[in-house]
């Protein structure tokens, strides 16, 4: 009798679980976290920290027209970077944004806009040749959506990774 009760209880629990609506699958167009951007008051000192102290290889850098540093990417692993930027009047020290690699930036922009997310129009970066759109989370967090084609600087650095 006890075995029959356990069997019936198991069948009821199993049927209840099977009857629950399936959770939606996560979007397949979001590939991975690509980078986290931080702004530093002491750009050179923080470059030395990320490169010399932490041991992250410098992937690429850009300079201003006057030769001063604009931004540098330090490679954490094949697909993930720390983007170091200088402080400006519009950009205080600390966290600036994070970047997500996506399969198709236009499709992601359309999907997010349909859900009420504020997203700028995609454009191709003159510096990196990546297709980028900027989205804003409800709390104001900035998110770069990046489609990294084969000719983008990020993709070339990622493909050359040999650690």
N, CA and C atoms as a LAMMPS dump frame, in Angstrom:
ITEM: TIMESTEP
0
ITEM: NUMBER OF ATOMS
489
ITEM: BOX BOUNDS ff ff ff
-5.0000000000000000e+02 5.0000000000000000e+02
-5.0000000000000000e+02 5.0000000000000000e+02
-5.0000000000000000e+02 5.0000000000000000e+02
ITEM: ATOMS id mol type element x y z
1 1 1 N 0.811 -1.185 0
2 1 2 C 0 0 0
3 1 3 C 0.858 1.254 0
4 2 1 N 1.913 1.251 0.836
5 2 2 C 2.79 2.404 0.924
6 2 3 C 3.454 2.664 -0.423
7 3 1 N 3.906 1.622 -1.114
8 3 2 C 4.555 1.788 -2.423
9 3 3 C 3.59 2.395 -3.438
10 4 1 N 2.338 1.996 -3.385
11 4 2 C 1.336 2.542 -4.308
12 4 3 C 1.104 4.017 -4.015
13 5 1 N 1.096 4.405 -2.747
14 5 2 C 0.901 5.808 -2.363
15 5 3 C 2.077 6.654 -2.853
16 6 1 N 3.292 6.159 -2.699
17 6 2 C 4.483 6.882 -3.174
18 6 3 C 4.425 7.019 -4.692
19 7 1 N 4.009 5.965 -5.386
20 7 2 C 3.91 6 -6.842
21 7 3 C 2.889 7.041 -7.289
22 8 1 N 1.708 7.03 -6.688
23 8 2 C 0.657 7.983 -7.055
24 8 3 C 1.107 9.403 -6.738
25 9 1 N 1.737 9.613 -5.582
26 9 2 C 2.229 10.947 -5.214
27 9 3 C 3.25 11.422 -6.241
28 10 1 N 4.143 10.555 -6.653
29 10 2 C 5.154 10.907 -7.665
30 10 3 C 4.522 11.279 -8.993
31 11 1 N 3.489 10.541 -9.38
32 11 2 C 2.795 10.835 -10.64
33 11 3 C 2.107 12.195 -10.562
34 12 1 N 1.456 12.484 -9.446
35 12 2 C 0.765 13.771 -9.267
36 12 3 C 1.779 14.925 -9.302
37 13 1 N 2.878 14.79 -8.579
38 13 2 C 3.902 15.843 -8.571
39 13 3 C 4.483 16.016 -9.968
40 14 1 N 4.779 14.931 -10.631
41 14 2 C 5.327 15.004 -11.992
42 14 3 C 4.37 15.663 -12.958
43 15 1 N 3.102 15.333 -12.868
44 15 2 C 2.091 15.935 -13.752
45 15 3 C 1.951 17.42 -13.467
46 16 1 N 2.036 17.819 -12.195
47 16 2 C 1.931 19.233 -11.828
48 16 3 C 3.116 20.011 -12.395
49 17 1 N 4.303 19.464 -12.273
50 17 2 C 5.496 20.13 -12.815
51 17 3 C 5.401 20.216 -14.33
52 18 1 N 4.993 19.148 -14.978
53 18 2 C 4.89 19.135 -16.444
54 18 3 C 3.84 20.117 -16.935
55 19 1 N 2.816 20.395 -16.13
56 19 2 C 1.748 21.296 -16.546
57 19 3 C 2.131 22.764 -16.404
58 20 1 N 3.227 23.056 -15.698
59 20 2 C 3.663 24.442 -15.52
60 20 3 C 4.121 25.006 -16.86
61 21 1 N 3.812 26.29 -17.126
62 21 2 C 4.27 26.883 -18.382
63 21 3 C 5.797 26.938 -18.415
64 22 1 N 6.335 26.676 -19.574
65 22 2 C 7.786 26.696 -19.735
66 22 3 C 8.298 28.128 -19.629
67 23 1 N 9.452 28.296 -19.01
68 23 2 C 10.082 29.602 -18.928
69 23 3 C 10.637 29.951 -20.313
70 24 1 N 10.523 31.217 -20.704
71 24 2 C 11.052 31.579 -22.012
72 24 3 C 12.567 31.389 -22.051
73 25 1 N 13.045 30.956 -23.182
74 25 2 C 14.485 30.778 -23.354
75 25 3 C 15.156 32.149 -23.37
76 26 1 N 16.371 32.238 -22.854
77 26 2 C 17.066 33.525 -22.907
78 26 3 C 17.33 33.91 -24.362
79 27 1 N 17.392 35.209 -24.616
80 27 2 C 17.646 35.634 -25.998
81 27 3 C 18.955 35.045 -26.508
82 28 1 N 18.93 34.537 -27.711
83 28 2 C 20.117 33.914 -28.288
84 28 3 C 20.985 34.931 -29.02
85 29 1 N 20.53 36.188 -29.125
86 29 2 C 21.295 37.181 -29.862
87 29 3 C 22.335 37.885 -29.003
88 30 1 N 22.276 37.709 -27.684
89 30 2 C 23.299 38.246 -26.798
90 30 3 C 24.397 37.203 -26.658
91 31 1 N 25.597 37.542 -27.096
92 31 2 C 26.689 36.568 -27.141
93 31 3 C 27.425 36.495 -25.809
94 32 1 N 27.931 37.638 -25.336
95 32 2 C 28.715 37.623 -24.095
96 32 3 C 29.002 39.042 -23.628
97 33 1 N 29.481 39.127 -22.397
98 33 2 C 30.005 40.387 -21.894
99 33 3 C 31.32 40.634 -22.62
100 34 1 N 31.462 41.782 -23.254
101 34 2 C 32.693 42.1 -23.978
102 34 3 C 33.634 42.956 -23.149
103 35 1 N 33.095 43.988 -22.5
104 35 2 C 33.979 44.856 -21.722
105 35 3 C 33.222 45.616 -20.646
106 36 1 N 33.999 46.111 -19.692
107 36 2 C 33.526 47.033 -18.677
108 36 3 C 34.396 48.277 -18.821
109 37 1 N 33.751 49.445 -18.898
110 37 2 C 34.483 50.699 -19.069
111 37 3 C 34.536 51.453 -17.752
112 38 1 N 35.73 51.932 -17.421
113 38 2 C 35.931 52.743 -16.228
114 38 3 C 36.704 54 -16.608
115 39 1 N 36.415 55.085 -15.922
116 39 2 C 37.124 56.341 -16.135
117 39 3 C 38.069 56.571 -14.959
118 40 1 N 39.279 57.04 -15.27
119 40 2 C 40.295 57.254 -14.246
120 40 3 C 40.82 58.681 -14.293
121 41 1 N 41.021 59.261 -13.111
122 41 2 C 41.636 60.59 -13.033
123 41 3 C 43.088 60.525 -13.492
124 42 1 N 43.784 59.462 -13.074
125 42 2 C 45.191 59.267 -13.428
126 42 3 C 45.279 58.159 -14.474
127 43 1 N 45.095 58.536 -15.729
128 43 2 C 45.049 57.553 -16.812
129 43 3 C 46.344 56.734 -16.864
130 44 1 N 47.496 57.411 -16.805
131 44 2 C 48.772 56.695 -16.896
132 44 3 C 48.979 55.759 -15.704
133 45 1 N 48.632 56.232 -14.514
134 45 2 C 48.773 55.389 -13.329
135 45 3 C 47.873 54.166 -13.389
136 46 1 N 46.642 54.353 -13.856
137 46 2 C 45.724 53.215 -13.951
138 46 3 C 46.118 52.287 -15.103
139 47 1 N 46.683 52.839 -16.168
140 47 2 C 47.2 51.979 -17.245
141 47 3 C 48.303 51.079 -16.706
142 48 1 N 49.187 51.664 -15.898
143 48 2 C 50.253 50.867 -15.283
144 48 3 C 49.661 49.823 -14.34
145 49 1 N 48.616 50.182 -13.608
146 49 2 C 47.988 49.227 -12.701
147 49 3 C 47.422 48.039 -13.48
148 50 1 N 46.6 48.318 -14.496
149 50 2 C 45.995 47.216 -15.258
150 50 3 C 47.037 46.4 -15.999
151 51 1 N 48.028 47.07 -16.575
152 51 2 C 49.035 46.356 -17.356
153 51 3 C 50.128 45.721 -16.523
154 52 1 N 50.777 46.508 -15.67
155 52 2 C 51.952 46.021 -14.936
156 52 3 C 51.595 45.271 -13.658
157 53 1 N 50.618 45.779 -12.91
158 53 2 C 50.286 45.155 -11.629
159 53 3 C 49.37 43.954 -11.834
160 54 1 N 48.251 44.159 -12.534
161 54 2 C 47.342 43.032 -12.774
162 54 3 C 47.857 42.094 -13.86
163 55 1 N 48.688 42.602 -14.745
164 55 2 C 49.256 41.769 -15.806
165 55 3 C 48.347 41.587 -17.006
166 56 1 N 47.407 42.511 -17.196
167 56 2 C 46.519 42.41 -18.365
168 56 3 C 47.227 43.011 -19.58
169 57 1 N 47.309 42.276 -20.664
170 57 2 C 47.963 42.839 -21.85
171 57 3 C 47.142 43.982 -22.452
172 58 1 N 47.836 45.021 -22.884
173 58 2 C 47.173 46.124 -23.581
174 58 3 C 46.799 45.622 -24.968
175 59 1 N 45.517 45.658 -25.287
176 59 2 C 45.034 45.16 -26.578
177 59 3 C 45.152 46.234 -27.651
178 60 1 N 44.702 47.456 -27.329
179 60 2 C 44.845 48.596 -28.233
180 60 3 C 44.542 49.876 -27.48
181 61 1 N 45.019 50.989 -28.018
182 61 2 C 44.829 52.306 -27.401
183 61 3 C 44.577 53.339 -28.478
184 62 1 N 43.931 54.422 -28.074
185 62 2 C 43.718 55.57 -28.949
186 62 3 C 44.162 56.818 -28.213
187 63 1 N 44.688 57.776 -28.968
188 63 2 C 45.136 59.039 -28.392
189 63 3 C 44.328 60.187 -28.967
190 64 1 N 44.274 61.293 -28.212
191 64 2 C 43.654 62.524 -28.681
192 64 3 C 44.552 63.149 -29.757
193 65 1 N 44.049 64.135 -30.448
194 65 2 C 44.835 64.832 -31.463
195 65 3 C 46.111 65.434 -30.87
196 66 1 N 46.075 65.836 -29.594
197 66 2 C 47.255 66.431 -28.96
198 66 3 C 48.223 65.382 -28.414
199 67 1 N 47.922 64.093 -28.629
200 67 2 C 48.802 63.023 -28.178
201 67 3 C 48.467 62.467 -26.811
202 68 1 N 47.556 63.111 -26.091
203 68 2 C 47.182 62.593 -24.779
204 68 3 C 46.296 61.362 -24.94
205 69 1 N 46.328 60.46 -23.965
206 69 2 C 45.543 59.219 -24.09
207 69 3 C 44.046 59.488 -24.096
208 70 1 N 43.338 58.712 -24.907
209 70 2 C 41.885 58.817 -24.99
210 70 3 C 41.236 57.597 -24.347
211 71 1 N 41.675 56.413 -24.786
212 71 2 C 41.167 55.187 -24.183
213 71 3 C 42.089 54.031 -24.508
214 72 1 N 42.077 53.028 -23.641
215 72 2 C 42.857 51.807 -23.844
216 72 3 C 41.999 50.609 -23.464
217 73 1 N 42.193 49.533 -24.186
218 73 2 C 41.547 48.261 -23.877
219 73 3 C 42.618 47.323 -23.313
220 74 1 N 42.326 46.719 -22.169
221 74 2 C 43.198 45.708 -21.574
222 74 3 C 42.452 44.387 -21.62
223 75 1 N 43.135 43.343 -22.066
224 75 2 C 42.475 42.064 -22.321
225 75 3 C 42.545 41.154 -21.098
226 76 1 N 41.368 40.822 -20.562
227 76 2 C 41.263 39.938 -19.409
228 76 3 C 41.407 38.484 -19.858
229 77 1 N 40.679 38.127 -20.901
230 77 2 C 40.778 36.814 -21.529
231 77 3 C 40.471 37.015 -23.015
232 78 1 N 40.306 35.964 -23.759
233 78 2 C 40.121 36.103 -25.203
234 78 3 C 39.004 37.071 -25.561
235 79 1 N 37.88 37.006 -24.854
236 79 2 C 36.674 37.732 -25.246
237 79 3 C 36.291 38.903 -24.345
238 80 1 N 37.064 39.184 -23.292
239 80 2 C 36.652 40.179 -22.311
240 80 3 C 37.76 41.185 -22.041
241 81 1 N 37.344 42.451 -21.932
242 81 2 C 38.295 43.544 -21.781
243 81 3 C 37.881 44.483 -20.654
244 82 1 N 38.853 45.263 -20.184
245 82 2 C 38.595 46.453 -19.376
246 82 3 C 38.914 47.627 -20.291
247 83 1 N 37.946 48.514 -20.458
248 83 2 C 38.147 49.719 -21.263
249 83 3 C 38.445 50.858 -20.297
250 84 1 N 39.637 51.434 -20.408
251 84 2 C 40.055 52.524 -19.54
252 84 3 C 39.908 53.842 -20.291
253 85 1 N 39.212 54.786 -19.663
254 85 2 C 38.996 56.106 -20.258
255 85 3 C 39.452 57.16 -19.256
256 86 1 N 39.737 58.339 -19.769
257 86 2 C 40.078 59.44 -18.884
258 86 3 C 38.831 60.128 -18.362
259 87 1 N 38.976 60.799 -17.236
260 87 2 C 37.895 61.589 -16.664
261 87 3 C 37.735 62.857 -17.495
262 88 1 N 36.495 63.255 -17.719
263 88 2 C 36.186 64.522 -18.385
264 88 3 C 35.108 65.227 -17.57
265 89 1 N 34.746 66.423 -17.999
266 89 2 C 33.673 67.152 -17.303
267 89 3 C 32.365 66.369 -17.372
268 90 1 N 32.147 65.614 -18.442
269 90 2 C 30.916 64.823 -18.609
270 90 3 C 31.072 63.386 -18.117
271 91 1 N 32.295 62.975 -17.778
272 91 2 C 32.541 61.588 -17.387
273 91 3 C 33.322 61.549 -16.082
274 92 1 N 32.646 61.372 -14.963
275 92 2 C 33.355 61.309 -13.679
276 92 3 C 34.112 59.994 -13.529
277 93 1 N 34.999 59.938 -12.565
278 93 2 C 35.776 58.732 -12.294
279 93 3 C 34.86 57.591 -11.874
280 94 1 N 35.233 56.387 -12.274
281 94 2 C 34.492 55.188 -11.884
282 94 3 C 33.859 54.5 -13.071
283 95 1 N 32.848 53.692 -12.771
284 95 2 C 32.15 52.908 -13.799
285 95 3 C 31.516 53.835 -14.826
286 96 1 N 31.677 53.496 -16.124
287 96 2 C 31.096 54.289 -17.212
288 96 3 C 29.971 53.508 -17.9
289 97 1 N 30.268 52.303 -18.355
290 97 2 C 29.281 51.467 -19.046
291 97 3 C 29.822 50.047 -19.145
292 98 1 N 28.97 49.131 -19.625
293 98 2 C 29.466 47.812 -19.998
294 98 3 C 29.038 47.533 -21.419
295 99 1 N 29.806 46.684 -22.099
296 99 2 C 29.537 46.359 -23.494
297 99 3 C 29.189 44.894 -23.658
298 100 1 N 28.114 44.649 -24.4
299 100 2 C 27.699 43.281 -24.71
300 100 3 C 27.938 43.002 -26.175
301 101 1 N 28.57 41.876 -26.475
302 101 2 C 28.672 41.444 -27.861
303 101 3 C 27.334 40.825 -28.246
304 102 1 N 26.84 41.202 -29.431
305 102 2 C 25.577 40.667 -29.942
306 102 3 C 25.802 40.129 -31.345
307 103 1 N 24.956 39.196 -31.755
308 103 2 C 25.061 38.632 -33.103
309 103 3 C 24.658 39.633 -34.182
310 104 1 N 23.574 40.352 -33.929
311 104 2 C 23.01 41.255 -34.936
312 104 3 C 22.472 42.476 -34.204
313 105 1 N 23.226 43.57 -34.246
314 105 2 C 22.855 44.746 -33.454
315 105 3 C 21.513 45.318 -33.893
316 106 1 N 21.206 45.288 -35.178
317 106 2 C 19.92 45.82 -35.637
318 106 3 C 18.753 45.03 -35.038
319 107 1 N 18.873 43.709 -35.028
320 107 2 C 17.81 42.868 -34.473
321 107 3 C 17.663 43.096 -32.967
322 108 1 N 18.772 43.233 -32.264
323 108 2 C 18.71 43.466 -30.817
324 108 3 C 18.082 44.825 -30.534
325 109 1 N 18.469 45.841 -31.302
326 109 2 C 17.882 47.176 -31.133
327 109 3 C 16.363 47.104 -31.327
328 110 1 N 15.922 46.446 -32.384
329 110 2 C 14.481 46.323 -32.642
330 110 3 C 13.774 45.584 -31.515
331 111 1 N 14.363 44.503 -31.03
332 111 2 C 13.762 43.717 -29.949
333 111 3 C 13.655 44.549 -28.678
334 112 1 N 14.718 45.285 -28.349
335 112 2 C 14.701 46.087 -27.127
336 112 3 C 13.741 47.266 -27.242
337 113 1 N 13.723 47.922 -28.381
338 113 2 C 12.784 49.042 -28.567
339 113 3 C 11.343 48.561 -28.453
340 114 1 N 11.06 47.36 -28.964
341 114 2 C 9.701 46.811 -28.867
342 114 3 C 9.301 46.584 -27.408
343 115 1 N 10.298 46.46 -26.54
344 115 2 C 10.029 46.269 -25.107
345 115 3 C 10.181 47.567 -24.324
346 116 1 N 10.278 48.687 -25.031
347 116 2 C 10.291 49.982 -24.376
348 116 3 C 11.646 50.484 -23.916
349 117 1 N 12.718 49.834 -24.349
350 117 2 C 14.056 50.259 -23.939
351 117 3 C 14.517 51.416 -24.828
352 118 1 N 15.124 52.415 -24.209
353 118 2 C 15.686 53.544 -24.951
354 118 3 C 17.016 53.094 -25.561
355 119 1 N 17.071 53.05 -26.902
356 119 2 C 18.265 52.584 -27.61
357 119 3 C 18.54 53.539 -28.768
358 120 1 N 19.784 53.976 -28.885
359 120 2 C 20.176 54.825 -30.002
360 120 3 C 20.3 54.019 -31.285
361 121 1 N 20.374 54.724 -32.392
362 121 2 C 20.542 54.063 -33.686
363 121 3 C 21.946 53.474 -33.798
364 122 1 N 22.073 52.293 -34.393
365 122 2 C 23.393 51.701 -34.587
366 122 3 C 24.229 52.534 -35.553
367 123 1 N 25.536 52.538 -35.292
368 123 2 C 26.487 53.168 -36.208
369 123 3 C 27.788 52.392 -36.147
370 124 1 N 28.616 52.587 -37.145
371 124 2 C 29.904 51.901 -37.202
372 124 3 C 30.979 52.834 -36.645
373 125 1 N 31.735 52.343 -35.67
374 125 2 C 32.8 53.125 -35.056
375 125 3 C 33.924 53.348 -36.066
376 126 1 N 34.303 54.594 -36.254
377 126 2 C 35.411 54.914 -37.155
378 126 3 C 36.731 54.371 -36.617
379 127 1 N 36.842 54.259 -35.306
380 127 2 C 38.099 53.774 -34.709
381 127 3 C 38.231 52.261 -34.768
382 128 1 N 37.128 51.539 -34.469
383 128 2 C 37.239 50.079 -34.328
384 128 3 C 36.513 49.285 -35.405
385 129 1 N 35.691 49.928 -36.183
386 129 2 C 34.905 49.27 -37.224
387 129 3 C 33.87 48.294 -36.645
388 130 1 N 33.533 48.456 -35.37
389 130 2 C 32.467 47.663 -34.758
390 130 3 C 31.156 48.418 -34.942
391 131 1 N 30.077 47.68 -35.122
392 131 2 C 28.756 48.288 -35.218
393 131 3 C 28.196 48.368 -33.802
394 132 1 N 27.868 49.593 -33.366
395 132 2 C 27.519 49.826 -31.967
396 132 3 C 26.215 50.602 -31.855
397 133 1 N 25.406 50.211 -30.897
398 133 2 C 24.235 50.988 -30.481
399 133 3 C 24.317 51.113 -28.967
400 134 1 N 23.831 52.231 -28.455
401 134 2 C 23.886 52.467 -27.016
402 134 3 C 22.471 52.394 -26.446
403 135 1 N 22.327 51.546 -25.443
404 135 2 C 21.042 51.369 -24.759
405 135 3 C 21.173 51.879 -23.329
406 136 1 N 20.022 52.178 -22.728
407 136 2 C 20.008 52.641 -21.344
408 136 3 C 19.018 51.807 -20.542
409 137 1 N 19.507 51.227 -19.462
410 137 2 C 18.657 50.472 -18.555
411 137 3 C 17.752 51.458 -17.813
412 138 1 N 16.662 50.974 -17.217
413 138 2 C 15.749 51.874 -16.511
414 138 3 C 16.427 52.731 -15.439
415 139 1 N 17.517 52.238 -14.845
416 139 2 C 18.208 53.018 -13.812
417 139 3 C 19.238 53.978 -14.392
418 140 1 N 19.352 54.007 -15.734
419 140 2 C 20.296 54.912 -16.38
420 140 3 C 21.618 54.272 -16.766
421 141 1 N 21.857 53.039 -16.37
422 141 2 C 23.104 52.362 -16.744
423 141 3 C 23.219 52.308 -18.262
424 142 1 N 24.39 52.678 -18.759
425 142 2 C 24.643 52.659 -20.198
426 142 3 C 25.175 51.295 -20.605
427 143 1 N 24.612 50.764 -21.695
428 143 2 C 25.002 49.458 -22.221
429 143 3 C 25.339 49.624 -23.696
430 144 1 N 26.566 49.277 -24.08
431 144 2 C 26.928 49.269 -25.494
432 144 3 C 26.591 47.899 -26.068
433 145 1 N 25.857 47.9 -27.159
434 145 2 C 25.541 46.675 -27.888
435 145 3 C 26.474 46.66 -29.088
436 146 1 N 27.323 45.654 -29.176
437 146 2 C 28.395 45.654 -30.169
438 146 3 C 28.342 44.427 -31.068
439 147 1 N 28.201 44.672 -32.36
440 147 2 C 28.31 43.608 -33.352
441 147 3 C 29.74 43.659 -33.873
442 148 1 N 30.496 42.607 -33.586
443 148 2 C 31.918 42.59 -33.91
444 148 3 C 32.165 41.759 -35.16
445 149 1 N 32.126 42.419 -36.3
446 149 2 C 32.387 41.74 -37.561
447 149 3 C 33.846 41.329 -37.676
448 150 1 N 34.18 40.581 -38.715
449 150 2 C 35.549 40.076 -38.863
450 150 3 C 36.597 41.174 -39.013
451 151 1 N 36.19 42.354 -39.458
452 151 2 C 37.138 43.454 -39.639
453 151 3 C 37.176 44.413 -38.448
454 152 1 N 36.402 44.143 -37.403
455 152 2 C 36.437 45.036 -36.246
456 152 3 C 37.746 44.814 -35.485
457 153 1 N 38.231 45.887 -34.891
458 153 2 C 39.47 45.806 -34.128
459 153 3 C 39.335 44.82 -32.975
460 154 1 N 38.206 44.839 -32.297
461 154 2 C 38.002 43.905 -31.185
462 154 3 C 38.073 42.456 -31.662
463 155 1 N 37.409 42.138 -32.773
464 155 2 C 37.414 40.759 -33.286
465 155 3 C 38.823 40.337 -33.669
466 156 1 N 39.58 41.225 -34.295
467 156 2 C 40.955 40.873 -34.684
468 156 3 C 41.808 40.59 -33.45
469 157 1 N 41.666 41.415 -32.41
470 157 2 C 42.419 41.183 -31.174
471 157 3 C 41.979 39.869 -30.528
472 158 1 N 40.677 39.618 -30.508
473 158 2 C 40.168 38.373 -29.924
474 158 3 C 40.689 37.159 -30.688
475 159 1 N 40.705 37.254 -32.005
476 159 2 C 41.188 36.131 -32.813
477 159 3 C 42.685 35.886 -32.656
478 160 1 N 43.429 36.944 -32.295
479 160 2 C 44.884 36.814 -32.107
480 160 3 C 45.274 36.381 -30.701
481 161 1 N 44.306 36.214 -29.819
482 161 2 C 44.586 35.883 -28.407
483 161 3 C 45.378 34.588 -28.323
484 162 1 N 46.48 34.643 -27.605
485 162 2 C 47.338 33.456 -27.413
486 162 3 C 47.889 33.442 -26.008
487 163 1 N 47.086 33.163 -25.055
488 163 2 C 47.561 33.21 -23.673
489 163 3 C 47.779 31.835 -23.139
